Amino acid sequence: MKSSRSRSRSKSNRNRSQGNQGGNVVNRVFDSSGPEGKVRGTPQQIIEKYNQLARDAQLSNDRVAAENFQQHAEHYTRMLSEAQREIEARREEQERQNRERQAERDRERAERQEREANQTAEQSAQPQQGVDGQSGESTLVETPESQPKPKRAPRRKRPKPEASSEDQPGGDDAPKAAE
């Protein structure tokens, strides 16, 4: 079982870290301790609640309470407008950085294209030397795969086999098989 001391310590650490965080004030939930108890919600919700309480106080002819609620609403209005200014400033800074990065990429691309164009112009102006020292179009080594296949010579027809010497009279020219 955890002691209450460690529980309170972690709670105070949690509250402290949220306070230093700043975070997104626009969507952050606040607990506002107003004159009539706590009001909980985002700054916009708290502003609306205090404005409603101020209208109710005016209808009941309580000018002091109405002014107090309006001051509470004004406090959260200022917090919200400051947070929105910061968000807008961050967004503009990010857009500026994005434009700078895009301009740098465009510059690099233009320089690369210019270098490639210059290299192509130099290559077309000067004949290149091949591996064997002869001038040619390419400095690549010739491989069997890169060479066109030679055309085959047409097939020669085989002479028809002549009848064996035994079948022909007087055809003793052919050697006889050993028996």
Contacts in CASP RR format, 6 or more apart in sequence:
PFRMAT RR
TARGET T0000
AUTHOR 0000-0000-0000
METHOD contacts of the structure
MODEL  1
MKSSRSRSRSKSNRNRSQGNQGGNVVNRVFDSSGPEGKVRGTPQQIIEKY
NQLARDAQLSNDRVAAENFQQHAEHYTRMLSEAQREIEARREEQERQNRE
RQAERDRERAERQEREANQTAEQSAQPQQGVDGQSGESTLVETPESQPKP
KRAPRRKRPKPEASSEDQPGGDDAPKAAE
22 28 0 8 1.000
24 83 0 8 1.000
24 87 0 8 1.000
25 43 0 8 1.000
25 79 0 8 1.000
25 80 0 8 1.000
25 82 0 8 1.000
25 83 0 8 1.000
26 42 0 8 1.000
26 43 0 8 1.000
26 44 0 8 1.000
26 80 0 8 1.000
26 83 0 8 1.000
26 84 0 8 1.000
26 87 0 8 1.000
27 42 0 8 1.000
28 42 0 8 1.000
28 43 0 8 1.000
29 40 0 8 1.000
29 41 0 8 1.000
29 42 0 8 1.000
30 40 0 8 1.000
30 41 0 8 1.000
30 42 0 8 1.000
30 43 0 8 1.000
30 46 0 8 1.000
30 76 0 8 1.000
31 38 0 8 1.000
31 39 0 8 1.000
31 40 0 8 1.000
31 41 0 8 1.000
32 38 0 8 1.000
32 39 0 8 1.000
32 40 0 8 1.000
32 41 0 8 1.000
32 46 0 8 1.000
32 50 0 8 1.000
32 72 0 8 1.000
32 76 0 8 1.000
34 72 0 8 1.000
35 65 0 8 1.000
35 68 0 8 1.000
35 69 0 8 1.000
35 72 0 8 1.000
36 53 0 8 1.000
39 46 0 8 1.000
39 49 0 8 1.000
39 50 0 8 1.000
40 46 0 8 1.000
43 76 0 8 1.000
43 77 0 8 1.000
43 79 0 8 1.000
43 80 0 8 1.000
43 83 0 8 1.000
44 80 0 8 1.000
46 72 0 8 1.000
46 73 0 8 1.000
46 76 0 8 1.000
47 73 0 8 1.000
47 76 0 8 1.000
47 77 0 8 1.000
47 80 0 8 1.000
50 69 0 8 1.000
50 70 0 8 1.000
50 72 0 8 1.000
50 73 0 8 1.000
50 76 0 8 1.000
51 69 0 8 1.000
51 70 0 8 1.000
51 73 0 8 1.000
53 65 0 8 1.000
53 69 0 8 1.000
54 65 0 8 1.000
54 66 0 8 1.000
54 67 0 8 1.000
54 69 0 8 1.000
54 70 0 8 1.000
54 73 0 8 1.000
55 66 0 8 1.000
57 63 0 8 1.000
57 65 0 8 1.000
57 66 0 8 1.000
57 68 0 8 1.000
57 69 0 8 1.000
58 66 0 8 1.000
127 135 0 8 1.000
127 136 0 8 1.000
127 137 0 8 1.000
128 135 0 8 1.000
128 136 0 8 1.000
128 137 0 8 1.000
128 138 0 8 1.000
128 139 0 8 1.000
129 135 0 8 1.000
129 136 0 8 1.000
129 139 0 8 1.000
130 136 0 8 1.000
130 138 0 8 1.000
130 139 0 8 1.000
131 139 0 8 1.000
131 141 0 8 1.000
140 146 0 8 1.000
164 174 0 8 1.000
165 171 0 8 1.000
165 172 0 8 1.000
165 173 0 8 1.000
165 174 0 8 1.000
END
